[in-house]
């Protein structure tokens, strides 16, 4: 069969999905005897599996770290909510950001022209620009 042709699919069978990218497996972090006394400084969430409450000598250490991670996540969501309030839903956000940037640059240009003694209001009026 040629490279461009696909094998026929039996009626009623779902077509085969493309091969999914293989995820790198995160390693278990070694737990000392008696459990962790503090959060390991060299633990990395991108390399290691999440530590569990039962792996700590004092579960409060685990709970504090989980609370910190939740607070960071909460800050990320609040920042995203502020962006949406400011620029609208993500679909139009890039256009709104671009518009805000251009308006800022235009304001700076108007200010520079006024410093040079140009009557910006008259220039705007002659160009048919309101405001």
C-alpha positions as CSV (number, residue, x, y, z in Angstrom):
1,X,0.0,0.0,0.0
2,X,1.4,3.5,-0.8
3,X,2.3,5.9,1.9
4,X,-0.5,8.3,1.0
5,X,-3.2,5.7,1.2
6,X,-4.7,4.6,4.5
7,X,-5.9,1.1,5.2
8,X,-9.7,0.7,4.8
9,X,-11.8,1.0,8.0
10,X,-14.4,-1.6,8.7
11,X,-18.0,-0.3,8.8
12,X,-19.0,0.9,12.2
13,X,-15.4,0.9,13.5
14,X,-13.8,4.1,14.7
15,X,-10.9,5.3,12.7
16,X,-7.6,5.0,14.4
17,X,-6.4,8.1,16.3
18,X,-3.0,9.5,15.5
19,X,-0.3,8.4,17.9
20,X,-0.4,10.5,21.0
21,X,2.8,12.2,22.1
22,X,4.4,10.1,24.8
23,X,4.4,11.9,28.2
24,X,7.6,11.7,30.3
25,X,6.9,9.8,33.4
26,X,7.6,11.6,36.7
27,X,9.7,9.7,39.2
28,X,8.8,8.9,42.7
29,X,10.8,11.0,45.2
30,X,12.6,8.8,47.7
31,X,11.0,9.0,51.2
32,X,13.3,8.8,54.2
33,X,12.5,6.4,57.1
34,X,10.1,8.0,59.4
35,X,8.8,10.4,56.7
36,X,9.8,13.9,55.7
37,X,10.4,16.4,58.5
38,X,10.2,19.3,56.0
39,X,9.4,19.8,52.3
40,X,12.4,18.6,50.3
41,X,14.1,21.6,48.7
42,X,15.1,19.7,45.6
43,X,11.7,18.3,44.9
44,X,10.5,19.4,41.4
45,X,6.9,19.0,40.3
46,X,7.9,18.6,36.7
47,X,10.3,15.8,37.5
48,X,8.7,14.1,40.6
49,X,5.3,12.8,41.4
50,X,3.4,14.8,44.0
51,X,4.2,13.9,47.5
52,X,1.4,12.5,49.6
53,X,0.3,13.4,53.1
54,X,1.2,10.0,54.5
55,X,4.9,10.5,53.5
56,X,5.4,13.2,56.1
57,X,6.1,12.8,59.8
58,X,3.9,15.8,60.4
59,X,0.9,16.2,57.9
60,X,0.8,19.9,58.6
61,X,3.9,20.4,56.4
62,X,2.1,18.8,53.5
63,X,-1.0,20.8,54.1
64,X,1.0,24.1,54.2
65,X,2.7,23.3,50.9
66,X,-0.7,22.3,49.3
67,X,-2.1,25.6,50.6
68,X,0.8,27.6,49.1
69,X,0.3,25.8,45.8
70,X,-3.4,26.6,45.9
71,X,-2.7,30.3,46.7
72,X,-0.4,30.5,43.7
73,X,-3.1,28.9,41.5
74,X,-5.7,31.3,42.9
75,X,-3.4,34.3,42.1
76,X,-3.1,33.0,38.5
77,X,-6.9,32.7,38.2
78,X,-7.5,36.2,39.7
79,X,-5.0,37.7,37.2
80,X,-6.7,36.0,34.4
81,X,-10.1,37.2,35.6
82,X,-8.7,40.8,35.7
83,X,-7.5,40.4,32.2
84,X,-10.9,39.3,31.0
85,X,-12.6,42.2,32.9
86,X,-10.2,44.6,31.3
87,X,-10.0,43.2,27.7
88,X,-13.0,40.9,27.4
89,X,-13.0,37.2,26.7
90,X,-9.9,35.6,25.3
91,X,-11.2,35.6,21.7
92,X,-11.0,39.4,21.5
93,X,-8.4,40.0,24.1
94,X,-5.4,40.2,21.7
95,X,-7.3,42.9,19.7
96,X,-8.1,44.9,22.8
97,X,-4.5,44.7,24.1
98,X,-3.2,45.8,20.7
99,X,-5.8,48.7,20.6
100,X,-4.7,49.8,24.1
101,X,-1.1,49.7,23.1
102,X,-1.7,51.8,20.0
103,X,-3.8,54.3,21.9
104,X,-1.0,54.7,24.4
105,X,1.5,55.3,21.7
106,X,-0.8,57.8,20.0
107,X,-1.3,59.7,23.3
108,X,2.5,59.8,23.7
109,X,2.8,61.1,20.1
110,X,0.2,63.8,20.7
111,X,2.0,64.9,23.9
112,X,5.3,65.1,22.0
113,X,3.7,67.2,19.2
114,X,2.2,69.5,21.8
115,X,5.6,70.0,23.4
116,X,6.9,71.1,20.0
117,X,4.1,73.7,19.8
118,X,1.8,71.9,17.3
119,X,-1.9,72.5,17.8
120,X,-2.9,68.8,18.0
121,X,-6.7,69.6,18.2
122,X,-6.5,71.5,14.9
123,X,-4.5,68.7,13.3
124,X,-7.1,66.2,14.4
125,X,-9.9,68.3,13.2
126,X,-8.4,68.8,9.8
127,X,-7.9,65.0,9.5
128,X,-11.5,64.4,10.5
129,X,-10.5,62.7,13.8
130,X,-12.9,63.3,16.7
131,X,-11.6,64.2,20.1
